């Protein structure tokens, strides 16, 4: 893993490949009504269920960013997930154990 903490306010993560861009570039990209990811060229998914499935692929691979995102989603009820704070914290703690900065930040702010 390459650890680069880019605040969620200024970055956008693409679930298909795990890559990210700055928020402004992602917003400009969306205005073109794209059908493919600008980074990996995979079809873009829009529904919460599809995004969650893509996220789970990276969670199963042990990607720290995905564990953090899943944990945050569970803690706040994102991606159509029922709010589950305890389970969400468990996922964030997995990423914290790998010294992932965004997970440490999420845990600190909980």
C-alpha distances in whole Angstrom, upper triangle without the diagonal:
4,6,9,12,14,17,18,22,20,18,18,15,16,16,17,14,11,12,14,17,19,22,25,23,23,26,28,26,27,31,31,31,28,28,24,21,21,18,18,22,21,24,24,24,26,27,26,26,24,21,21,21,18,16,17,16,12,13,14,11,10,8,8,9,12,13,14,15,17,18,19,21,23,24,26,27,24,24,27,26,29,28,27,26,26,23,21,21,20,17,16,17,14,11,13,14,10,11,9,12,13,14,16,17,18,20,22,23,24
4,6,10,12,15,17,20,18,16,16,14,16,17,18,14,12,11,12,15,17,20,22,21,21,24,26,24,26,29,30,30,27,27,24,21,20,17,18,21,22,25,24,25,27,28,26,27,25,22,22,23,20,18,19,18,14,16,18,15,13,10,10,10,13,15,15,16,19,20,20,22,24,25,26,27,25,25,29,28,30,29,28,27,27,25,23,22,22,19,17,18,16,13,15,15,12,11,10,11,12,14,16,17,18,20,21,23,24
4,6,9,12,14,17,16,14,16,14,16,17,19,16,13,12,12,15,16,18,21,21,20,24,25,25,26,29,30,30,28,28,25,22,21,18,20,23,24,26,25,25,27,28,26,27,26,22,22,23,21,18,20,19,15,16,18,16,14,11,9,9,13,14,13,15,17,18,18,20,22,23,24,26,24,24,27,26,29,27,27,25,25,24,21,20,20,17,15,16,15,11,12,14,10,9,7,7,9,11,12,13,15,17,18,19,21
4,6,9,12,14,13,11,13,12,15,17,19,16,13,11,11,12,13,15,18,18,18,21,22,22,24,27,28,28,26,27,24,21,20,17,19,23,23,25,24,25,25,27,25,27,26,22,22,24,21,18,21,21,17,18,21,19,17,13,11,10,14,15,13,15,18,18,18,20,23,23,23,25,23,23,27,26,29,27,27,25,26,25,22,21,22,19,17,18,17,14,14,16,13,12,9,8,9,12,13,13,15,17,18,19,21
4,6,9,11,11,10,12,12,15,17,19,17,14,13,11,12,12,14,17,17,17,20,22,22,23,26,27,28,26,27,25,21,21,19,21,24,24,26,24,24,25,26,24,26,25,21,22,23,21,18,21,21,18,18,21,20,17,14,12,10,13,14,12,13,16,16,15,18,20,20,20,23,21,22,25,25,27,25,25,23,24,23,20,19,20,18,15,17,17,13,13,16,14,11,8,6,6,10,10,9,12,14,15,15,18
4,6,8,7,6,9,10,13,16,18,17,13,12,9,9,9,10,13,14,14,16,18,19,20,22,24,25,23,25,23,19,18,17,20,22,23,24,22,22,22,24,22,25,24,20,21,23,20,18,21,21,18,19,22,21,19,16,14,11,14,16,13,13,17,17,15,17,21,20,20,22,19,20,24,24,26,25,25,23,25,24,21,20,22,19,17,19,19,16,16,19,17,15,12,10,8,12,13,11,13,16,16,16,18
4,5,6,6,9,11,14,16,19,18,15,14,11,11,10,10,13,15,14,16,18,19,20,22,24,25,24,25,24,21,20,19,22,24,24,25,22,22,22,23,21,24,24,20,20,23,21,18,21,23,20,20,24,23,21,17,15,12,15,16,13,12,16,16,14,16,19,18,17,20,17,19,22,22,24,23,23,21,23,23,19,19,21,19,16,19,20,16,16,20,18,16,13,10,8,11,13,10,11,14,14,13,16
4,5,5,7,8,12,14,17,17,14,13,10,11,9,8,12,14,12,13,17,17,17,20,22,22,21,23,22,18,19,18,20,22,22,22,19,19,18,20,18,21,20,17,17,20,18,16,19,21,18,18,22,22,20,17,15,11,13,15,12,10,14,14,12,13,16,16,15,17,14,16,19,19,21,20,21,20,22,21,18,18,20,18,15,19,19,16,17,21,20,18,14,12,9,12,14,11,11,15,15,14,16
4,6,8,11,14,17,20,20,17,16,12,12,9,7,10,13,12,12,15,17,16,18,21,22,22,24,23,20,20,20,23,24,24,24,21,21,20,21,20,23,23,19,20,23,21,19,22,24,22,22,26,26,24,21,19,15,17,19,15,14,17,18,14,16,19,18,16,18,16,17,21,21,23,22,23,22,25,24,20,21,24,21,19,22,23,20,20,24,23,21,18,15,12,15,17,13,13,17,17,15,17
4,7,10,14,16,19,19,16,14,10,9,6,5,7,10,10,11,13,15,15,17,20,21,20,22,21,18,17,17,21,22,23,23,20,21,20,22,21,24,23,20,21,24,22,20,23,24,22,23,26,26,24,21,19,16,18,20,17,15,19,20,17,18,22,21,20,21,19,20,23,24,26,25,26,25,28,27,23,24,26,23,21,24,24,21,22,25,23,21,18,16,13,17,18,15,16,20,19,18,20
4,7,10,13,15,15,12,10,7,6,4,4,8,9,8,10,13,13,14,16,18,19,18,20,18,15,14,14,17,19,19,20,17,18,18,20,19,22,20,17,19,21,18,17,20,21,18,20,23,22,21,18,16,13,15,17,15,13,17,18,16,17,20,20,19,20,17,18,21,22,25,24,25,24,27,25,22,23,24,21,19,22,22,19,20,23,22,20,16,15,12,16,18,15,16,19,20,19,21
4,7,10,12,12,10,9,5,6,6,5,9,9,6,9,12,11,11,14,16,16,15,16,15,12,12,12,14,16,16,16,13,14,14,16,16,18,17,13,15,18,15,14,18,18,16,18,21,20,20,16,16,12,13,16,14,12,15,17,15,15,19,20,18,19,15,15,19,20,23,22,24,24,26,24,21,22,24,20,19,22,22,19,21,24,22,21,17,17,14,16,19,17,17,20,22,20,21
4,6,9,9,6,6,4,7,9,9,12,12,9,12,14,13,13,17,18,17,15,16,14,11,11,11,12,14,14,15,12,13,13,15,14,16,15,11,13,15,12,10,14,14,12,14,17,17,17,13,13,10,10,13,12,10,13,15,14,14,17,19,18,18,15,14,18,18,22,21,22,22,24,22,19,21,22,18,17,20,20,17,19,22,20,19,16,16,13,15,18,17,16,20,21,20,21
4,6,6,5,6,6,8,11,11,14,12,9,12,14,12,12,16,16,15,13,13,11,7,9,8,9,11,10,11,9,10,11,13,13,15,12,9,12,13,9,9,13,13,12,14,17,16,17,14,15,11,11,15,14,12,14,17,16,15,19,21,20,19,16,14,17,19,22,23,24,24,26,24,21,23,23,20,19,23,21,19,22,24,22,22,18,19,16,18,21,20,19,23,25,24,24
4,6,5,8,9,12,15,15,17,16,13,16,18,15,15,19,19,17,15,14,12,9,12,11,10,12,10,11,9,8,10,12,11,12,9,6,8,9,6,6,9,9,9,11,13,13,14,12,13,11,9,12,13,10,11,15,15,13,16,19,18,17,14,12,15,16,20,21,21,22,24,21,18,21,21,17,18,21,19,17,21,22,21,21,18,19,16,17,21,21,19,22,25,24,24
4,6,8,10,13,16,17,19,17,14,17,19,16,15,19,19,17,14,12,10,8,11,9,8,9,7,8,7,8,11,13,13,13,10,8,10,10,6,8,11,9,9,12,14,14,15,13,15,13,11,15,16,14,15,18,18,17,20,22,22,21,17,15,18,19,23,24,24,25,27,24,22,24,24,20,21,24,22,20,23,25,22,24,20,22,20,20,24,24,23,25,28,27,27
4,5,9,12,15,17,19,17,15,18,19,16,17,21,20,19,16,14,11,8,10,8,6,9,8,11,10,12,15,16,16,16,13,11,13,12,9,9,12,10,9,12,14,12,14,11,14,12,11,15,16,14,15,19,19,18,21,23,23,23,19,17,21,21,25,26,26,27,28,25,22,24,24,20,20,23,21,19,22,23,20,22,18,20,18,19,23,23,22,25,27,27,28
4,7,10,13,15,18,16,14,17,19,17,17,21,21,20,17,17,14,11,12,9,9,12,11,14,12,13,15,17,16,17,14,11,12,13,9,8,11,10,8,11,13,12,12,9,11,8,8,12,12,11,13,16,16,16,19,21,21,21,18,16,20,20,23,23,24,24,25,22,20,21,21,17,17,20,18,15,18,20,17,18,15,16,15,16,19,19,19,21,24,23,24
4,7,11,12,15,13,12,15,17,14,16,19,19,19,16,16,13,9,10,7,8,11,12,14,13,15,16,19,18,19,17,14,16,16,12,12,15,14,11,14,17,15,15,12,13,10,11,15,15,13,16,19,18,18,21,23,23,23,20,18,22,23,26,26,26,26,28,25,22,24,24,20,19,22,20,17,20,22,19,19,16,17,15,17,20,20,20,23,25,24,25
4,7,9,12,10,9,12,14,12,14,17,18,18,16,17,14,10,10,8,11,13,14,15,14,15,16,19,18,20,18,15,17,18,14,13,17,16,14,16,19,18,18,14,14,11,12,16,15,13,16,19,17,18,21,22,22,22,19,18,22,23,26,26,26,26,28,26,22,24,24,21,20,22,21,18,20,23,20,20,16,16,14,17,19,18,18,22,23,23,24
4,6,8,6,6,10,11,10,12,15,16,17,15,17,14,11,9,9,12,14,16,17,15,17,17,20,20,22,20,17,19,21,18,17,20,20,18,20,23,22,21,18,18,14,16,19,18,16,19,21,20,20,24,24,23,24,21,20,24,25,28,28,29,28,30,28,25,26,27,24,22,25,25,21,23,26,23,22,19,18,16,19,21,20,20,24,25,24,26
4,6,5,6,9,10,11,12,15,16,17,17,19,17,14,12,13,16,18,19,20,17,19,19,22,21,24,22,19,21,23,20,19,23,23,21,22,26,24,24,20,19,16,18,21,19,17,21,22,20,21,24,25,23,24,21,21,25,26,29,28,29,28,31,29,26,27,28,25,23,26,26,22,24,27,24,23,19,18,16,19,21,19,20,23,24,23,25
4,5,5,6,9,10,10,13,15,16,16,18,17,14,13,14,17,18,19,19,16,18,17,20,19,22,21,18,20,23,20,19,23,23,21,23,26,26,25,21,21,17,18,21,19,17,20,21,19,19,23,23,21,22,19,19,22,24,27,26,28,27,30,28,25,26,28,25,23,26,26,23,25,28,26,25,21,19,17,20,22,19,19,23,24,22,24
4,5,5,6,9,10,11,13,15,15,18,18,15,14,15,19,19,21,21,18,20,19,22,22,25,24,21,23,26,23,22,26,26,25,26,30,29,28,25,24,20,22,25,23,20,24,25,23,23,26,26,24,25,22,22,25,27,30,29,31,31,33,32,29,30,32,29,27,30,30,27,28,31,29,28,24,22,20,23,25,23,23,27,27,25,27
4,5,5,6,9,10,11,13,13,16,15,12,10,12,16,16,18,18,16,18,18,21,22,25,23,20,23,25,22,21,25,25,23,26,29,28,28,24,24,20,21,25,23,21,24,26,24,24,27,28,26,27,23,23,26,28,31,31,32,32,34,33,29,31,32,29,28,31,30,27,29,32,29,28,25,23,21,24,26,24,24,28,29,27,29
4,5,5,6,9,10,11,11,13,12,10,9,11,14,14,15,15,13,14,14,17,18,21,19,16,19,21,18,18,22,22,21,23,26,25,25,22,22,18,19,22,21,18,21,23,21,21,24,25,23,23,20,19,22,24,27,27,29,29,32,30,27,28,30,27,25,29,28,25,27,30,28,27,24,22,20,23,25,23,23,27,28,26,27
4,5,5,7,9,10,11,14,14,13,12,15,17,17,18,17,14,16,15,18,19,22,20,18,21,23,21,21,24,25,24,26,29,28,28,25,25,21,22,25,23,20,23,25,22,21,25,26,23,24,20,20,22,25,28,28,30,30,33,31,28,30,32,29,27,31,31,28,30,33,31,30,26,25,22,25,27,25,24,28,29,27,28
4,6,5,7,10,10,14,14,13,12,14,17,17,18,18,15,17,17,20,22,24,23,20,24,25,23,23,27,27,26,28,31,30,31,27,27,24,24,28,26,23,26,28,26,25,29,30,27,27,24,23,26,28,31,31,34,34,37,35,32,33,35,32,31,34,34,31,33,36,33,32,29,27,25,28,30,28,28,31,32,30,32
4,5,6,7,7,10,10,9,8,11,14,13,15,14,12,15,14,18,20,22,20,18,22,23,20,21,25,24,24,26,29,28,29,25,26,22,23,26,25,22,25,27,25,24,28,29,27,27,23,22,25,27,30,31,33,33,36,34,31,33,34,31,30,33,33,30,32,35,32,32,28,27,25,27,30,28,28,31,32,31,32
4,5,5,6,9,10,10,10,13,15,14,15,13,11,12,12,15,17,20,18,16,20,21,19,20,24,24,23,26,28,28,29,26,26,23,22,26,24,21,23,26,24,22,26,27,25,24,21,19,22,25,28,28,31,31,34,32,29,32,33,30,29,33,32,30,32,35,33,32,29,28,25,27,30,28,27,31,32,30,31
4,5,8,11,13,13,13,16,19,17,18,16,14,16,15,18,20,23,21,20,23,25,23,24,27,27,27,29,32,32,33,29,30,26,26,29,28,25,27,29,27,26,29,30,28,27,23,22,25,28,31,31,34,34,37,36,33,35,37,33,33,36,36,33,35,38,36,36,32,31,28,31,33,31,30,34,35,32,34
4,6,9,11,12,11,15,17,15,16,14,13,15,15,19,21,23,21,20,24,25,23,24,28,27,27,30,32,32,33,30,31,27,27,30,29,26,28,31,29,28,31,33,30,29,26,24,26,29,32,33,36,37,39,37,34,37,38,35,34,38,37,34,37,39,37,37,33,32,30,32,35,33,32,36,37,35,36
4,7,9,11,12,15,16,14,14,12,10,12,12,15,18,20,18,18,21,22,20,22,25,25,26,28,30,30,31,29,30,26,25,29,28,25,26,29,28,26,29,31,28,27,23,21,23,27,30,31,34,35,37,35,33,35,36,33,33,36,36,33,36,39,37,37,33,32,30,32,35,33,32,35,37,35,35
4,6,8,8,12,13,10,11,9,8,11,11,15,18,19,17,16,20,20,18,20,23,23,23,26,28,27,29,26,28,24,23,27,27,24,25,28,27,25,28,30,28,27,23,21,23,26,30,31,33,34,37,34,32,34,35,32,31,35,34,32,34,37,34,35,31,31,28,30,33,32,31,34,36,34,35
4,7,9,12,12,9,8,6,6,9,10,14,16,17,14,14,18,18,16,18,21,20,21,24,26,26,28,25,27,24,23,26,26,23,24,28,27,25,28,30,28,27,23,20,22,25,29,30,32,34,36,33,31,34,34,31,31,34,33,31,34,36,34,35,31,31,29,30,34,33,31,35,37,35,35
4,6,9,8,5,5,4,5,9,11,15,17,18,14,14,17,17,14,17,20,18,19,22,23,23,25,22,24,22,21,24,25,22,23,27,26,24,27,30,28,27,23,20,23,25,29,30,32,33,35,32,30,32,33,29,29,33,31,29,32,34,31,32,28,29,27,28,32,31,30,33,35,34,34
4,5,6,5,5,6,6,9,12,15,17,18,14,13,16,16,13,15,18,17,16,20,21,21,22,19,21,18,18,21,22,19,21,24,23,22,25,27,26,25,21,19,22,24,28,29,30,31,33,30,27,30,30,26,26,30,28,26,29,30,28,28,25,25,23,25,28,28,27,30,32,31,32
4,6,6,8,10,9,13,15,18,20,21,18,16,20,20,16,18,21,19,19,22,24,22,24,21,22,19,19,23,23,21,23,26,25,24,28,29,28,28,24,22,25,27,31,31,33,33,35,33,30,32,32,28,28,31,30,27,29,31,29,29,25,26,24,26,29,28,28,31,33,32,33
4,6,8,11,11,14,16,20,20,21,18,16,19,19,15,16,19,17,16,20,21,20,21,18,20,17,17,21,21,19,22,25,24,24,27,29,28,28,24,22,25,27,30,31,32,32,34,31,28,30,30,26,26,29,27,24,27,29,26,26,23,23,22,24,27,26,26,29,31,31,32
4,6,9,10,13,16,19,20,20,17,15,18,17,13,15,18,15,15,19,20,18,20,17,20,18,17,21,22,20,22,25,25,24,27,29,29,28,24,22,25,26,30,31,32,32,34,31,28,30,30,26,26,29,27,24,28,29,26,27,24,25,23,25,28,28,28,31,33,32,33
4,6,8,12,15,18,20,20,16,16,19,18,14,17,19,17,17,21,22,21,23,20,23,21,20,23,24,22,23,27,27,25,28,31,30,29,25,22,25,27,31,32,33,34,36,33,30,33,32,29,29,32,30,28,31,32,29,30,27,28,26,28,31,31,30,33,35,34,35
4,6,9,13,15,17,17,13,13,16,14,11,14,16,14,15,19,19,19,21,19,22,19,18,22,23,20,21,25,25,23,26,29,28,26,23,20,22,24,28,29,30,32,33,30,28,30,30,27,27,30,28,26,30,31,28,30,26,28,26,27,30,30,29,32,34,34,34
4,6,10,12,15,15,11,11,15,14,11,14,17,15,17,20,21,21,23,21,23,21,19,23,24,21,21,25,25,23,25,28,27,25,22,18,21,23,26,28,30,31,33,30,28,31,31,27,28,31,29,28,31,33,30,32,28,29,27,28,32,31,30,32,35,34,34
4,7,10,12,13,9,9,13,13,10,13,16,15,16,19,20,21,22,20,22,19,17,21,21,18,19,22,22,20,23,25,24,22,18,15,18,20,24,25,27,29,31,28,26,28,29,25,26,29,28,26,29,31,29,30,26,27,24,26,29,28,27,30,32,31,31
4,6,8,9,6,6,10,10,9,11,14,14,15,17,19,20,22,20,21,19,16,19,20,17,17,20,20,17,20,23,21,19,16,12,14,17,20,22,24,26,28,25,23,26,27,23,24,28,26,25,28,30,29,30,26,27,24,25,28,28,26,28,31,29,29
4,7,8,7,7,10,11,11,13,15,16,17,19,21,22,23,21,23,20,17,20,20,17,17,20,19,16,19,21,19,17,14,11,12,15,19,21,23,25,27,25,23,26,27,24,24,28,27,26,29,31,30,30,27,27,24,25,28,27,25,28,30,28,28
4,5,5,6,9,10,11,12,14,16,18,18,20,22,23,22,23,20,17,20,20,16,16,19,18,15,17,19,18,15,12,8,9,12,16,18,20,23,25,23,21,24,25,22,23,27,26,25,28,31,30,31,27,28,25,25,28,27,25,27,30,28,27
4,6,5,6,9,10,10,12,15,16,16,18,20,21,20,20,18,15,17,17,13,12,15,14,11,13,16,14,11,8,5,6,9,12,14,17,19,21,19,17,21,22,19,20,24,23,22,25,28,27,28,25,25,22,22,25,24,21,24,27,25,23
4,5,5,6,9,10,11,13,15,15,16,19,20,19,21,19,15,17,18,15,13,16,16,12,14,17,16,13,11,7,7,9,12,15,17,20,21,19,17,21,21,19,21,24,23,23,26,28,27,29,26,27,24,23,27,26,23,25,28,27,25
4,5,5,6,9,10,11,13,14,16,18,19,18,20,18,15,17,18,15,14,17,17,14,16,19,18,16,13,9,10,12,16,18,20,22,24,21,19,23,23,20,21,25,23,23,26,28,27,28,25,26,23,23,27,27,24,26,29,28,27
4,5,5,6,9,10,11,12,14,16,17,16,17,14,11,14,15,11,11,14,14,12,14,17,16,14,11,7,10,11,15,17,18,20,22,19,17,20,21,17,19,22,21,20,23,25,24,25,22,23,20,20,24,23,21,23,26,25,24
4,5,5,6,9,10,10,12,14,15,14,15,14,10,12,13,10,8,12,12,10,11,15,14,12,9,6,8,9,13,14,15,17,19,16,14,17,18,14,16,19,18,18,21,23,22,24,21,22,19,18,22,22,19,21,24,23,22
4,5,5,7,9,10,11,13,15,14,16,15,11,13,15,13,11,14,16,13,14,18,18,16,13,10,12,12,15,17,18,20,21,18,17,20,19,16,18,21,19,19,23,24,23,25,22,24,21,21,24,25,22,24,27,26,25
4,5,5,7,9,10,12,13,12,15,13,10,12,14,12,11,15,16,14,16,19,19,17,14,11,14,14,18,19,20,21,22,19,18,20,20,16,18,21,19,18,22,23,21,23,20,22,20,19,23,23,21,24,27,26,25
4,5,5,6,9,10,11,10,11,10,6,9,11,8,7,11,12,11,13,16,16,15,12,10,13,12,16,17,17,18,19,16,14,17,16,13,14,17,15,14,18,20,18,20,17,19,16,16,19,20,18,20,23,22,22
4,5,5,6,8,10,10,12,11,8,9,12,10,8,11,13,12,13,16,17,16,14,11,14,13,16,17,16,18,18,15,14,16,15,12,14,17,14,14,18,19,18,20,18,20,18,17,20,21,19,20,24,24,23
4,6,5,7,9,9,12,12,9,11,14,12,11,15,17,15,16,20,21,19,17,15,17,16,19,21,20,21,22,18,17,19,18,14,16,19,16,16,19,20,18,21,18,21,19,18,22,23,21,23,26,26,26
4,5,5,6,5,9,8,6,8,11,10,10,13,15,14,16,19,20,19,17,15,18,17,20,21,20,21,21,17,16,18,16,13,14,16,14,12,16,17,15,17,15,17,16,15,19,20,19,20,23,24,23
4,5,5,6,8,8,5,5,9,9,8,10,13,13,13,16,18,17,16,14,17,15,18,18,17,18,17,14,13,14,13,9,11,13,10,10,14,15,13,16,14,17,15,14,17,19,17,18,21,22,21
4,5,8,10,12,9,9,13,13,11,13,16,16,16,19,21,20,19,17,19,17,20,21,19,20,19,16,15,17,15,12,14,15,12,13,16,16,15,18,16,20,19,17,20,22,20,21,24,25,24
4,6,9,11,9,10,13,14,13,15,18,18,19,21,23,23,21,19,22,20,23,23,22,22,22,18,17,19,16,13,15,16,13,12,16,15,14,17,15,18,18,17,20,22,21,22,25,26,25
4,6,9,8,7,10,12,12,13,16,16,17,19,21,21,20,19,22,20,22,22,20,20,19,16,15,16,13,10,12,12,9,9,12,12,10,13,12,15,15,13,16,19,18,18,21,23,22
4,6,5,6,9,10,11,12,14,15,17,18,20,20,19,18,21,19,22,22,20,20,20,17,15,16,15,11,11,13,10,8,12,12,10,12,10,13,12,12,15,17,16,17,20,21,21
4,5,5,6,9,10,10,12,14,15,16,18,19,18,18,21,19,21,20,19,18,18,16,13,13,13,9,9,10,8,5,8,9,7,9,6,9,9,8,11,13,12,14,16,18,18
4,6,5,6,9,10,10,12,14,15,16,17,15,15,19,18,20,19,19,18,18,16,13,14,14,10,9,12,10,7,10,12,10,11,8,9,8,8,11,12,11,13,16,17,17
4,5,5,6,8,10,10,12,14,15,15,13,13,16,15,18,17,17,16,17,14,12,13,13,9,9,12,11,9,12,14,12,14,11,13,11,10,14,15,13,15,18,18,18
4,5,5,6,8,10,10,12,14,15,14,14,16,14,16,16,14,14,14,11,9,10,9,5,6,9,7,6,9,11,11,12,10,12,10,8,12,13,11,12,16,16,16
4,5,5,6,8,10,10,12,14,12,13,16,14,16,15,14,13,13,12,8,9,10,6,5,8,8,6,8,11,11,11,9,10,7,5,9,10,8,10,13,13,13
4,5,5,6,9,10,11,11,9,10,13,12,14,14,13,13,15,12,9,11,12,9,8,12,12,10,12,15,14,15,12,12,9,9,12,12,10,12,15,14,14
4,5,5,6,9,10,10,9,9,11,9,12,11,11,11,12,10,7,10,10,7,8,11,11,10,13,15,15,17,14,15,12,11,14,15,12,13,17,16,15
4,5,5,6,9,10,10,11,13,10,12,10,9,8,9,7,4,6,7,5,5,9,9,9,11,14,14,15,13,14,11,9,12,12,9,10,13,13,11
4,5,5,6,8,8,10,12,10,12,10,10,9,11,10,6,8,10,8,7,11,12,11,13,16,16,16,14,14,10,9,12,11,8,9,12,11,10
4,6,5,5,4,6,9,7,9,8,9,9,12,10,7,10,12,10,10,14,15,14,16,19,19,20,17,17,14,12,15,15,11,13,16,14,13
4,6,5,7,8,9,6,7,5,5,6,9,7,5,8,10,9,10,13,14,14,16,18,19,20,18,19,16,14,16,16,12,13,16,15,13
4,6,8,11,12,9,9,6,5,4,8,8,5,7,10,10,10,12,14,15,15,18,20,20,18,18,15,13,15,14,10,11,14,12,9
4,6,9,10,9,8,6,8,7,11,11,9,11,14,13,13,16,18,17,18,21,22,22,20,19,16,15,17,15,12,13,15,13,11
4,7,6,5,5,4,7,9,12,12,10,13,15,14,14,18,19,19,20,23,24,24,22,22,18,17,20,18,15,16,19,16,14
4,5,6,8,8,10,12,15,14,11,14,16,14,15,18,19,18,20,23,23,24,21,21,17,16,19,18,15,17,19,17,15
4,5,9,10,12,14,17,15,13,16,17,15,16,20,20,19,22,24,24,25,22,22,19,18,21,20,17,19,22,20,19
4,7,9,12,14,17,15,14,17,19,17,18,22,22,22,24,26,27,28,25,25,22,21,24,23,20,21,24,22,20
4,6,8,11,13,11,10,14,15,14,15,19,19,19,22,24,24,25,23,24,20,19,22,21,18,19,22,20,18
4,6,10,12,11,11,14,15,15,16,19,20,21,23,25,26,27,25,25,22,20,23,22,19,19,22,20,18
4,6,9,9,8,11,13,13,14,17,18,19,20,23,24,25,23,23,20,18,20,20,16,16,19,17,14
4,6,6,6,9,10,11,12,14,16,17,18,20,22,23,21,22,19,17,19,19,15,15,18,17,13
4,6,5,6,9,10,10,12,14,16,16,18,20,21,19,20,17,14,16,16,12,11,14,13,10
4,5,5,6,9,10,11,13,15,15,16,19,20,19,20,18,15,16,17,14,12,15,15,11
4,5,5,7,9,10,11,13,14,15,18,19,18,19,17,14,16,17,14,13,16,16,13
4,5,5,6,9,10,11,12,14,16,17,15,17,14,11,13,14,11,10,14,14,11
4,5,5,6,9,10,10,12,14,15,14,15,13,10,11,12,9,8,11,12,9
4,5,5,6,9,10,11,13,14,14,16,15,11,12,15,12,10,14,15,13
4,5,5,7,9,10,11,13,12,14,12,9,12,14,11,10,14,15,13
4,5,5,6,9,10,11,9,11,9,6,8,10,8,7,11,12,11
4,5,5,6,9,10,10,11,11,7,8,11,10,8,11,13,12
4,5,5,7,9,9,12,12,9,10,13,12,11,14,16,15
4,5,5,7,6,9,9,6,8,11,10,10,13,15,15
4,5,5,5,7,8,5,5,9,9,8,10,13,13
4,5,8,10,12,9,9,13,13,11,14,17,16
4,6,9,11,9,10,13,14,13,15,18,18
4,6,9,8,7,11,12,12,13,16,17
4,6,5,6,9,10,11,12,15,16
4,5,5,6,9,10,10,12,14
4,5,5,6,9,10,11,12
4,5,5,6,8,10,11
4,5,5,6,9,10
4,5,5,6,9
4,5,5,6
4,5,5
4,6
4
